[in-house]
Amino acid sequence: DKINEETKAALDNKLYTKELDQLLQEWVQKKPKDLIESSSAYGFGESDHSQLGLSSSSPEPVALQAFHALQPHKIFLGDDCSFVMQENGLVYAIGCGFNGRLGIDSDESTSSFKEIQRGPPFKLIACSKGGNGHALAIDTNGALWSWGDGDNGKLGQGGTSRTIRPYKISSDDQQFVHVACGPNHSVAVDTYGLAYAWGEIGGKICQETEHDVKKPYPVQFDDLTKIKMASCSLEQTFLVSEDGKKIWAFGASGPCLGTYWFGETYTPMEISMTHEPIVKIDSGDRFTICIDNEGKLYGWGTEPNLSLDESYGKNISSDEDISAFFIDIAAGKDFALALTKDYQVWSIGLSPQNGRTDEPEKWKPIEQFSDGEVKFIAAGANHAIVYYPPFADAPAVPLVPPEYEPLKQVPAESLRLRVQILNKFSKYLSASLPLINFENEKKIQQIARSVVQTSVKTKLLDIYLKATSEDETGDNVSLNRYLAEVSKNKSLFAQAADQMIEKTSDRLRQKERAWSTEFIGEAATDAGGPYNEAISRITDELNSGLTPCLQICPNGKAGIGANQDRLIVKPGASVRSLRLFKFLGMLFGIAIRTHHPMSLFLAPPFWKQLVGDRLTALDLKAVDEPFFKLLDCLKEMKDSGVDEDTFLDFLDRVPDSFPPLLQEDGTKLHLKLENIALYSELAIAKKLSESEAEFKSIREGMDLVVPLGNLSLFTATEMEKLICGDEKIDWDLLKQNTDQYLSGYDEVLEWLWDILKNELSVEEGMLFLRFVWGRTRLPKNPSDWGNNFQISSMDERPFDDYLPKSATCSFNLYLPRYSSREILLKRLRTAISFTSTIENDEYSRRELDLDALNRAALEEDEE
């Protein structure tokens, strides 16, 4: 009864209909900053293994676009590696992959985020800050998982082997709430308050044994003490009691243990220190810090850089006269961060390599983070991240854009909260989605399509695609570009269709390339470049409107209304054309399966029809205003009172504009003055359904490559993104995932990125991608690229006389050391505009019988 009006509106499922929820989700997808409070990540420290998403280390805080793009819910940092957890429990890893510490099914390092594949979503991760790297995690069911280096049995899997993917180590009846990792041992706490430890001996795991403990072993207490959290340093373990009033320690003795006990202790000892209930504890190699519920900061250990030279339980807040109220802490290997209630970030122990040079042994605020509401902090072995949401860009109340006009009927103050509610519901529903047969549950399908987050749908789709994709390249397809130029019926699209249309589904489910391309009369060997070029050329043909499948919409032909540059289906297809529509669907499926977007410019109603949504007159008007102007003309004539003779005279002057229409009873309706309203209604209905056969063929082709059941939850907007990607290229994302193999080019590289971001149009950006890669769209997830973009030096001289070169198979740009920005811009525009062949391929017409080809083309056209 205390709920406010804004919340009431956001929770009202009668006010927010299924259609409005879907429209709201589409708005979030296209313009997330309008409705989701944007977030920013800043990092500093070492990035030798790209653990910060940077190609080099940074002593000063810099924006981390790769982290920002994932919209983290939590961030966990380890030894040269980083993990991002989203609100839906999906986890992504980046950095050093040695010994499988990333958990990405590989021990290779990665400079772009890769998703960790496993069962239920994770809710907590802990990773070591040394010891060759390992990690623990707790999923949403409370199960315990581990991966990485297995020395000393610290993975708890019963052996010492490494594990490159998450492995469940708890039994089905166990549930855990907290985990901690030291370099060589691990600790976990279950829902009953029992602590378990395993790994290297030496007192750290409470076992007087000569052997490592390789499975979780309960920590023995003299009483019934219950534990709520734990922390691990290099040779010590710390446990905090359930009420937070006691801290227990065991392991190697001395200041690092926080006690005056000398000699290893195998029994937990209480640290003698006056404090209020502890709310968080964290450890580096040789020190530990914690905060209580009054915001006071404590520490102990033997780390001189932290003013903890043999400290046995120091009240840092009092001893150093710090009046700040701390709400969060994060310990690196030999440095620490703390977050105040006023959202200031304090640090100690930072070296010149990871952030600070002035008095590193004293706690001080980091000036760069003095403004903004910091959400949380994270520290790895030698790197750190500060994450906070800036609100300056978004208005207090969202302004509904014209394209989402129906949402104006709900209170604007409730929109952002409704998005949060939908996201929560999506998270709960996602666990059940794989169990539902949507062919039999159409109502649930429609609800799920409206409210389930795109990331959840994409996750389920990716699981299916990964399980059913083939690694080898598909069958060979021979394409003749010269023949495509001289014969309108022998386009590359038609040539590829003739060779692929009869393929069975098992020959169409390749992971990277659906076929191997041979350009007849050209020298290229397909290592990826020719295939990319073939897809780009076929896409160009489809966009031209000259194929039997697609045409520019009537608005475009008349030069009026919206979507003038967009394509729609050509209705009334022949049997031959229906086969081409089927191949178009196959190309859509291939684009989804290979993550190779097609830069098609299709009108919004096309996507609605493709996913089976009902079209309305408004959808039709968005592409065919001339049709409605004709109908309006008829209505105006009737309303103006014209006589029958005048009306018939008008029809005689436009004989093909108003043909007879078939009615439900099978009779034909001829347009007359008295039946204008009925005729208009039938004409609109006919227009809305006239492409059903074509879309049926498209879906049939898609189903061969990606079964439609796996796509049934995607909305029209989401389907467009799956198949066509984003028109606008994210240059920051590309820069974050670029390897630069050149020296002395700092100024040239600065010019290049500035030109790409600020000088090139959308079309020129697509030409640039095509020049260096053979593609025209940049997939949103860098893991779908195959490899990073590479920039290499070009030695030909004089530099200014040469155009840049590329290698599309390896996604490589070869760049001369130009003397000015103006020359670079001029040469780059020339290269991307006029260099249409791939690599060093020469279109060798002397290998072709041109006379024979011309005769064949002429005969084909005549036929």
Salt bridges, closest charged atoms under 4 A:
GLU5 OE2 - LYS8 NZ 3.63
GLU19 OE2 - LYS18 NZ 3.24
ASP21 OD2 - ARG418 NH2 2.78
ASP79 OD2 - ARG101 NH1 3.84
ASP80 OD2 - HIS49 NE2 3.79
ASP105 OD1 - ARG165 NH2 2.32
ASP107 OD2 - ARG162 NH1 2.48
GLU115 OE2 - LYS459 NZ 2.80
ASP149 OD2 - LYS154 NZ 2.78
ASP172 OD1 - LYS168 NZ 2.87
GLU200 OE2 - LYS204 NZ 3.37
GLU294 OE1 - LYS296 NZ 2.87
GLU320 OE2 - LYS314 NZ 3.77
ASP328 OD1 - LYS280 NZ 2.79
ASP358 OD1 - ARG356 NE 3.71
ASP358 OD2 - LYS364 NZ 4.00
GLU359 OE2 - LYS362 NZ 3.42
GLU359 OE1 - LYS364 NZ 2.58
GLU403 OE2 - LYS31 NZ 3.09
GLU405 OE1 - LYS408 NZ 3.50
GLU439 OE1 - LYS442 NZ 3.77
ASP475 OD2 - LYS503 NZ 3.01
ASP475 OD1 - ARG507 NH2 2.70
GLU485 OE1 - ARG845 NH2 3.33
ASP498 OD1 - ARG576 NH1 2.97
GLU502 OE2 - ARG579 NH1 3.04
GLU522 OE1 - ARG481 NH2 2.56
ASP526 OD1 - ARG513 NH1 3.23
GLU533 OE2 - ARG481 NH1 3.08
GLU533 OE2 - ARG537 NE 2.91
GLU533 OE2 - ARG770 NH2 3.80
ASP540 OD2 - ARG770 NH1 2.44
ASP565 OD1 - ARG566 NE 3.29
ASP613 OD1 - ARG449 NH1 2.99
ASP619 OD2 - LYS608 NZ 2.94
ASP624 OD2 - LYS687 NZ 3.11
ASP639 OD2 - LYS635 NZ 2.96
ASP649 OD2 - ARG653 NH1 2.64
GLU700 OE2 - LYS582 NZ 3.67
GLU718 OE1 - LYS457 NZ 2.73
ASP726 OD1 - LYS721 NZ 3.19
GLU727 OE2 - ARG566 NH2 2.92
ASP732 OD1 - LYS757 NZ 2.89
ASP754 OD2 - ARG821 NH2 2.74
GLU759 OE2 - ARG821 NH2 3.16
GLU764 OE2 - ARG829 NE 2.87
ASP784 OD2 - HIS595 ND1 3.40
GLU796 OE2 - LYS805 NZ 3.61
